[in-house]
């Protein structure tokens, strides 16, 4: 039987706002079969295994949440949880032994129980394949209706799980395989630099010097810039977009700009922009960055580009992608939009009274890492062959304090207030030359350390946080 742990506040979007997507699937509560021989009679378990195989063939993997009621007529999902009796049928080791025989290479996943609002849910955390796609196989004599042997299962944006059977689907999977292998080679190239960099963070003084030094190495003529990243995003807004942007700016918010180093005479065809953003999306914690709702009206076309609006609880964002390759986004700092009951159910440092503005440590790390990972994926396109610039800003940080926002990281996090005294927005910019030694992961961590430095947090557990970033990027957070 699985032991249940609270769901992390940084990984709870798929329950706060349940929406099925390419990386998220919901299932009603059901008992897992006791033995592999009972699997042919359990359709729901077969569907889960098939979805595990499909999620394994996506870039970031995904999640399957058991315990969510589905009203298909009204397209409504309602978290309901699983009973203790149902929970007893789930054991990670036995499930893994049962499922791993259905894929070659074997799918990598974890089965966990999470608590959310006094309910319990079974969640399959599935990793994306490392170097080659997962091909299905069966070794049970009885017929398994939901799983075909020697097939490649994929997820689509409908969303659905299906067998790969179209030339464009095969092409996209081959392209993803090439990208993942290129990333594997890139990681080998920079692993030595990672080890060297980690030795430089022995004390607070060296942390600060290293973060500043790496930030200045290639930054706009070797000098650090305090100029705003981009103002073009906030110009020429229609009425609805202006209302949303003003709402976001009423509290803390992020602004991110990503653009090619050199201007191209040839622009990106406007009908390719959605696919470019879609293929670079990051979905490591159940909510895509940047988010695409995939309604008929979103994203919508503008002169020389596309725009998109999202306004769902604490998730508020407006982004624009232009045909010249410039991407810009303004995104709410979700800590400022969470309801009090949600906040208090997650925050671990109970002795800290949330009587003002705060910043979650892990949310900041994950957000900055997502910004850079999205840029890395864009940088692999031919349009950005000369290089790419990433610029990040965080507004309304003055008098904001750090909060332990992940139960997994206690007791490493501060239990006293570290308050930001910087009145200017936080800004970090970096210019990447597109070669195998560029390491977006390390630059994201440099930016994160610079942000923490504004709060005067002493004795930062750098190695723990760096490991957490790696786990996050590998879909294991």
C-alpha positions as CSV (number, residue, x, y, z in Angstrom):
1,X,0.0,0.0,0.0
2,X,1.2,3.5,-0.8
3,X,1.9,6.0,1.9
4,X,0.3,9.4,1.2
5,X,2.2,12.7,1.3
6,X,0.8,16.2,0.8
7,X,0.8,17.4,-2.8
8,X,3.4,20.1,-3.4
9,X,2.0,23.6,-4.0
10,X,4.2,23.9,-7.1
11,X,2.7,20.7,-8.5
12,X,-1.0,21.2,-7.7
13,X,-2.3,23.1,-10.7
14,X,-3.7,19.9,-12.3
15,X,-6.0,19.5,-9.3
16,X,-6.8,23.1,-8.6
17,X,-7.9,23.5,-12.3
18,X,-8.4,20.0,-13.8
19,X,-8.1,20.2,-17.5
20,X,-7.0,17.2,-19.6
21,X,-4.1,17.9,-21.9
22,X,-1.4,16.2,-23.9
23,X,0.5,15.6,-20.6
24,X,-2.4,15.1,-18.2
25,X,-5.0,12.4,-18.0
26,X,-7.7,11.9,-15.4
27,X,-9.4,8.6,-14.4
28,X,-12.2,7.8,-12.0
29,X,-11.4,5.7,-9.0
30,X,-10.8,2.0,-9.6
31,X,-9.0,-0.9,-8.0
32,X,-5.8,-2.1,-9.5
33,X,-5.7,-5.8,-10.4
34,X,-3.9,-8.0,-7.9
35,X,-2.1,-10.0,-10.4
36,X,-0.9,-9.7,-14.0
37,X,-3.3,-12.5,-15.0
38,X,-6.2,-10.4,-13.9
39,X,-5.3,-7.5,-16.2
40,X,-7.3,-8.7,-19.3
41,X,-10.5,-8.2,-17.2
42,X,-9.6,-4.7,-16.0
43,X,-10.2,-2.2,-18.8
44,X,-9.3,0.8,-16.7
45,X,-5.9,-0.6,-15.7
46,X,-5.2,-1.4,-19.4
47,X,-6.1,2.2,-20.3
48,X,-3.6,3.5,-17.7
49,X,-0.8,1.3,-19.0
50,X,-1.5,2.4,-22.6
51,X,-1.4,6.0,-21.4
52,X,1.9,5.4,-19.6
53,X,3.4,4.1,-22.8
54,X,2.1,7.2,-24.7
55,X,3.3,9.7,-22.1
56,X,6.7,8.0,-22.2
57,X,6.8,9.1,-25.9
58,X,6.3,12.8,-25.1
59,X,9.1,15.4,-24.4
60,X,8.3,16.0,-20.8
61,X,6.3,12.9,-19.8
62,X,3.2,13.6,-17.8
63,X,0.8,12.5,-15.1
64,X,-2.2,10.2,-14.8
65,X,-4.5,11.1,-11.8
66,X,-6.8,8.5,-10.4
67,X,-9.7,9.8,-8.4
68,X,-11.3,12.4,-10.6
69,X,-15.0,12.1,-11.6
70,X,-15.7,12.8,-15.2
71,X,-18.9,14.4,-16.6
72,X,-18.3,13.9,-20.3
73,X,-21.6,15.4,-21.3
74,X,-20.7,18.7,-19.7
75,X,-16.9,18.2,-20.1
76,X,-16.4,18.7,-16.4
77,X,-13.8,17.2,-14.2
78,X,-14.4,17.0,-10.4
79,X,-11.7,15.8,-8.0
80,X,-13.3,13.2,-5.7
81,X,-10.4,11.2,-4.4
82,X,-10.0,7.4,-3.8
83,X,-11.2,5.4,-0.8
84,X,-8.9,3.6,1.7
85,X,-10.2,0.3,0.2
86,X,-9.2,1.3,-3.3
87,X,-5.9,2.8,-2.1
88,X,-4.9,-0.6,-0.6
89,X,-4.8,-2.1,-4.1
90,X,-2.0,0.2,-5.2
91,X,1.6,-0.6,-4.6
92,X,4.4,0.9,-6.7
93,X,6.7,-2.0,-6.8
94,X,4.1,-4.5,-7.9
95,X,2.6,-2.1,-10.4
96,X,6.0,-1.3,-11.9
97,X,6.8,-5.0,-12.3
98,X,3.5,-5.5,-14.1
99,X,3.8,-2.5,-16.4
100,X,7.4,-2.6,-17.3
101,X,6.9,-5.7,-19.5
102,X,4.6,-3.8,-21.8
103,X,7.3,-1.4,-23.2
104,X,10.7,-1.7,-24.8
105,X,12.6,0.1,-23.5
106,X,10.7,-0.2,-20.3
107,X,8.7,3.0,-19.3
108,X,10.0,4.9,-16.3
109,X,7.4,6.1,-13.8
110,X,6.5,6.3,-10.2
111,X,3.1,5.6,-8.5
112,X,2.4,7.9,-5.6
113,X,-0.4,8.8,-3.2
114,X,-1.0,12.5,-2.7
115,X,-3.3,14.3,-0.3
116,X,-5.2,17.3,-1.5
117,X,-8.0,19.1,0.4
118,X,-8.6,16.1,2.7
119,X,-8.8,13.7,-0.2
120,X,-6.3,11.2,-1.5
121,X,-5.4,10.6,-5.1
122,X,-3.2,8.0,-6.9
123,X,-0.9,9.8,-9.3
124,X,1.4,8.1,-11.9
125,X,4.4,10.4,-12.6
126,X,5.6,9.3,-16.0
127,X,9.0,10.3,-17.4
128,X,9.6,11.0,-21.1
129,X,11.9,8.7,-22.9
130,X,15.7,9.4,-22.7
131,X,17.1,8.4,-26.1
132,X,14.6,6.3,-28.0
133,X,10.8,6.0,-28.0
134,X,9.0,3.2,-26.1
135,X,7.4,0.5,-28.2
136,X,4.6,-1.6,-26.8
137,X,4.8,-5.3,-26.3
138,X,2.7,-7.9,-24.5
139,X,3.6,-11.2,-22.9
140,X,0.2,-12.3,-21.6
141,X,-1.5,-15.1,-23.3
142,X,-4.9,-13.7,-22.9
143,X,-6.0,-10.9,-25.2
144,X,-5.3,-7.4,-24.0
145,X,-7.9,-5.2,-25.8
146,X,-6.4,-1.8,-25.0
147,X,-2.7,-2.6,-25.8
148,X,-1.5,-3.7,-29.2
149,X,1.9,-5.3,-29.5
150,X,4.7,-3.7,-31.5
151,X,2.9,-0.3,-31.6
152,X,4.0,3.2,-30.7
153,X,1.5,5.0,-28.6
154,X,1.4,8.8,-28.5
155,X,-0.6,11.6,-27.0
156,X,-2.3,14.3,-29.0
157,X,-3.8,17.7,-28.1
158,X,-7.4,16.5,-28.4
159,X,-6.4,15.1,-25.9
160,X,-6.2,11.4,-26.5
161,X,-4.0,8.3,-26.5
162,X,-3.6,6.7,-29.9
163,X,-1.3,4.5,-32.0
164,X,1.1,6.4,-34.2
165,X,-0.2,5.9,-37.7
166,X,0.5,9.1,-39.7
167,X,3.6,10.3,-41.5
168,X,3.6,13.6,-39.7
169,X,3.3,11.9,-36.3
170,X,6.3,9.7,-37.1
171,X,8.3,12.8,-38.3
172,X,7.5,14.6,-35.1
173,X,8.6,11.7,-33.0
174,X,11.9,11.3,-35.0
175,X,12.5,15.0,-34.5
176,X,12.0,14.7,-30.8
177,X,14.3,11.7,-30.6
178,X,17.0,13.7,-32.4
179,X,16.5,16.6,-30.0
180,X,16.7,14.4,-27.0
181,X,19.9,12.7,-28.2
182,X,21.4,16.1,-28.9
183,X,20.5,17.2,-25.4
184,X,22.2,14.0,-24.0
185,X,25.4,14.9,-25.9
186,X,25.1,18.5,-24.7
187,X,24.8,17.4,-21.1
188,X,28.0,15.3,-21.5
189,X,29.8,18.3,-22.9
190,X,28.9,20.5,-20.0
191,X,29.0,18.0,-17.2
192,X,32.6,18.9,-16.4
193,X,31.7,22.6,-16.2
194,X,28.8,21.7,-13.9
195,X,31.1,19.9,-11.5
196,X,33.5,22.9,-11.6
197,X,30.7,25.3,-11.0
198,X,29.4,23.4,-8.0
199,X,32.8,23.7,-6.3
200,X,32.5,27.4,-6.4
201,X,29.5,27.7,-4.2
202,X,31.1,26.9,-0.8
203,X,30.1,30.0,0.9
204,X,27.8,33.0,0.4
205,X,30.6,35.2,-0.8
206,X,31.7,32.8,-3.5
207,X,28.0,32.2,-4.5
208,X,27.5,35.9,-5.2
209,X,30.7,36.3,-7.1
210,X,30.1,33.2,-9.3
211,X,26.5,34.2,-10.1
212,X,27.6,37.8,-11.1
213,X,30.6,36.6,-13.1
214,X,28.7,34.1,-15.2
215,X,25.9,36.6,-15.8
216,X,28.4,39.2,-17.1
217,X,30.4,36.9,-19.4
218,X,28.5,37.4,-22.6
219,X,25.8,39.9,-21.6
220,X,25.3,42.7,-24.2
221,X,28.8,43.8,-24.8
222,X,30.2,42.2,-21.7
223,X,28.3,44.6,-19.5
224,X,25.4,44.0,-17.1
225,X,22.2,45.7,-18.2
226,X,19.6,47.3,-15.9
227,X,17.4,48.3,-18.8
228,X,14.0,46.7,-19.1
229,X,13.9,43.5,-21.1
230,X,11.1,44.5,-23.5
231,X,8.4,47.1,-23.8
232,X,7.0,46.0,-27.1
233,X,4.8,43.4,-25.4
234,X,2.8,46.1,-23.7
235,X,2.1,48.1,-26.9
236,X,-0.8,47.9,-29.3
237,X,-3.0,45.9,-27.0
238,X,-6.7,45.3,-27.7
239,X,-9.2,46.0,-25.0
240,X,-9.4,42.5,-23.5
241,X,-5.6,42.1,-23.4
242,X,-5.1,45.5,-21.8
243,X,-7.5,44.6,-19.0
244,X,-5.7,41.4,-18.4
245,X,-2.3,43.0,-18.5
246,X,-3.3,45.7,-16.0
247,X,-4.8,43.0,-13.7
248,X,-1.5,41.1,-13.8
249,X,0.5,44.3,-13.2
250,X,-1.6,45.1,-10.1
251,X,0.5,42.6,-8.1
252,X,3.8,40.8,-8.5
253,X,4.6,39.6,-12.0
254,X,7.2,38.1,-14.3
255,X,8.2,39.5,-17.7
256,X,10.3,37.3,-20.0
257,X,11.6,38.1,-23.4
258,X,13.3,35.6,-25.8
259,X,14.7,36.7,-29.2
260,X,17.3,35.8,-31.8
261,X,20.7,37.6,-31.7
262,X,20.6,38.7,-35.3
263,X,17.7,40.1,-37.3
264,X,16.6,37.9,-40.2
265,X,15.5,39.2,-43.5
266,X,13.3,36.2,-43.9
267,X,10.5,36.0,-41.3
268,X,8.8,33.0,-39.7
269,X,5.5,32.2,-41.6
270,X,2.7,33.3,-39.4
271,X,0.9,29.9,-39.8
272,X,4.0,28.2,-38.2
273,X,4.0,30.3,-35.0
274,X,1.6,28.2,-33.0
275,X,3.5,25.0,-33.8
276,X,6.8,26.7,-32.8
277,X,5.4,27.7,-29.4
278,X,3.6,24.4,-29.0
279,X,6.8,22.3,-29.7
280,X,8.8,24.4,-27.3
281,X,6.3,24.3,-24.4
282,X,7.4,23.1,-21.0
283,X,5.0,20.8,-19.1
284,X,7.0,19.6,-16.2
285,X,4.5,20.3,-13.4
286,X,1.0,19.9,-14.9
287,X,0.6,23.5,-16.3
288,X,2.2,24.4,-19.6
289,X,4.6,27.2,-20.0
290,X,3.6,29.1,-22.0
291,X,0.0,28.1,-21.7
292,X,-2.2,27.4,-24.8
293,X,-5.9,26.9,-24.1
294,X,-6.5,25.5,-27.6
295,X,-9.9,27.2,-28.0
296,X,-11.0,28.4,-31.4
297,X,-10.2,32.0,-30.4
298,X,-6.8,31.3,-28.9
299,X,-4.2,32.0,-29.9
300,X,-5.4,34.8,-32.1
301,X,-3.6,36.4,-35.0
302,X,-2.3,40.0,-35.0
303,X,-0.2,41.9,-37.5
304,X,3.1,40.1,-37.7
305,X,2.4,37.5,-35.0
306,X,0.0,35.8,-32.6
307,X,-1.2,36.5,-29.1
308,X,-2.7,34.5,-26.3
309,X,-4.5,35.2,-23.0
310,X,-5.0,33.0,-20.0
311,X,-6.9,34.0,-16.9
312,X,-7.6,31.0,-14.6
313,X,-7.2,31.6,-10.8
314,X,-3.6,32.3,-10.0
315,X,-2.6,31.4,-13.5
316,X,-2.7,34.7,-15.5
317,X,-0.6,35.4,-18.5
318,X,-0.4,37.2,-21.8
319,X,2.1,36.3,-24.4
320,X,3.0,37.4,-28.0
321,X,5.1,35.6,-30.6
322,X,6.2,37.7,-33.6
323,X,7.3,36.6,-37.1
324,X,10.7,38.0,-36.4
325,X,11.3,35.4,-33.7
326,X,10.6,37.6,-30.7
327,X,8.7,36.0,-27.9
328,X,7.5,38.0,-24.9
329,X,5.3,37.1,-21.9
330,X,3.9,38.8,-18.8
331,X,2.9,36.3,-16.2
332,X,1.3,36.6,-12.7
333,X,3.3,35.7,-9.7
334,X,0.9,33.1,-8.6
335,X,1.7,33.5,-4.9
336,X,-0.2,36.8,-5.0
337,X,-3.4,35.2,-6.3
338,X,-3.7,32.1,-4.2
339,X,-6.6,31.9,-1.8
340,X,-5.8,32.0,1.9
341,X,-7.1,28.4,2.5
342,X,-4.9,27.1,-0.3
343,X,-1.8,28.9,1.0
344,X,-2.2,27.8,4.6
345,X,-2.7,24.1,3.5
346,X,0.7,24.1,1.8
347,X,3.1,26.5,3.6
348,X,5.4,24.5,5.8
349,X,7.1,27.2,7.9
350,X,4.0,27.5,10.2
351,X,5.8,29.9,12.5
352,X,5.9,32.5,9.7
353,X,2.7,34.4,9.5
354,X,1.8,35.3,6.0
355,X,1.1,39.0,6.7
356,X,2.5,40.4,3.5
357,X,4.0,39.7,0.1
358,X,6.0,36.5,-0.2
359,X,7.9,34.4,-2.7
360,X,8.0,30.6,-2.8
361,X,11.6,29.4,-3.1
362,X,10.9,26.3,-5.2
363,X,8.3,28.1,-7.4
364,X,11.0,30.7,-8.2
365,X,13.5,28.0,-9.1
366,X,11.0,26.1,-11.2
367,X,9.7,29.2,-12.9
368,X,13.1,30.5,-13.9
369,X,14.1,27.0,-15.0
370,X,11.0,26.8,-17.2
371,X,11.8,30.2,-18.8
372,X,15.3,29.0,-19.8
373,X,14.2,25.6,-20.9
374,X,11.6,27.1,-23.2
375,X,14.4,29.3,-24.7
376,X,16.6,26.3,-25.1
377,X,14.0,24.5,-27.1
378,X,13.5,27.6,-29.3
379,X,17.3,27.8,-29.8
380,X,17.4,24.5,-31.5
381,X,15.3,25.9,-34.4
382,X,17.2,27.0,-37.5
383,X,15.8,30.5,-37.1
384,X,17.9,31.0,-33.9
385,X,21.1,29.4,-35.3
386,X,23.2,32.5,-34.5
387,X,22.1,32.5,-30.9
388,X,19.4,33.6,-28.6
389,X,18.9,36.2,-25.8
390,X,16.9,35.4,-22.6
391,X,15.8,38.3,-20.4
392,X,13.9,37.8,-17.2
393,X,12.3,40.4,-14.9
394,X,10.4,40.0,-11.6
395,X,8.4,43.1,-10.4
396,X,7.1,44.1,-7.0
397,X,9.8,42.4,-4.9
398,X,10.4,45.2,-2.4
399,X,9.5,44.0,1.1
400,X,8.6,40.6,-0.2
401,X,10.0,37.7,1.9
402,X,11.0,34.1,1.1
403,X,8.8,31.2,2.2
404,X,9.4,27.4,2.3
405,X,6.8,26.3,-0.3
406,X,7.8,22.6,-0.6
407,X,7.4,20.0,2.1
408,X,10.1,18.0,0.3
409,X,12.8,20.5,1.1
410,X,12.4,20.9,4.8
411,X,14.6,21.3,7.0
412,X,16.8,22.9,4.4
413,X,14.7,26.1,4.0
414,X,14.7,29.1,6.2
415,X,12.3,29.3,9.1
416,X,12.9,33.1,9.6
417,X,12.0,35.9,7.4
418,X,14.5,37.0,4.7
419,X,13.1,40.2,3.2
420,X,14.0,41.8,-0.1
421,X,15.2,45.4,0.3
422,X,15.7,46.0,-3.4
423,X,13.3,48.6,-4.7
424,X,14.1,48.0,-8.4
425,X,12.7,45.0,-10.3
426,X,14.9,41.9,-10.5
427,X,16.5,41.6,-13.9
428,X,18.7,38.9,-15.4
429,X,19.8,38.8,-19.1
430,X,22.0,36.4,-20.9
431,X,23.1,35.9,-24.6
432,X,23.6,32.3,-25.7
433,X,25.7,31.5,-28.7
434,X,24.2,28.5,-30.2
435,X,26.8,25.8,-29.7
436,X,27.1,22.5,-27.8
437,X,28.7,24.1,-24.7
438,X,25.8,26.5,-24.0
439,X,24.2,25.3,-20.7
440,X,20.8,26.9,-20.2
441,X,20.4,24.9,-17.0
442,X,23.4,26.5,-15.3
443,X,22.4,30.0,-16.4
444,X,18.9,29.5,-15.0
445,X,20.5,28.5,-11.7
446,X,22.7,31.6,-11.8
447,X,19.7,33.8,-12.3
448,X,17.9,32.0,-9.4
449,X,20.9,32.6,-7.1
450,X,21.0,36.3,-8.0
451,X,17.4,36.5,-7.1
452,X,18.0,34.9,-3.7
453,X,20.9,37.2,-3.1
454,X,18.4,40.1,-3.0
455,X,16.8,38.6,0.1
456,X,20.1,38.2,2.0
457,X,19.4,34.5,2.8
458,X,22.4,33.1,4.5
459,X,23.7,29.5,4.1
460,X,21.7,28.7,1.0
461,X,21.7,24.9,0.5
462,X,23.0,25.3,-3.1
463,X,23.6,21.7,-3.8
464,X,20.2,20.6,-2.6
465,X,18.5,23.2,-4.8
466,X,20.7,22.4,-7.8
467,X,19.8,18.7,-7.4
468,X,16.1,19.7,-7.2
469,X,16.5,21.6,-10.5
470,X,17.9,18.5,-12.2
471,X,15.1,16.4,-10.8
472,X,12.6,18.9,-12.0
473,X,14.0,18.9,-15.6
474,X,14.0,15.1,-15.6
475,X,10.3,15.0,-14.5
476,X,11.1,13.5,-11.1
477,X,10.2,16.5,-8.8
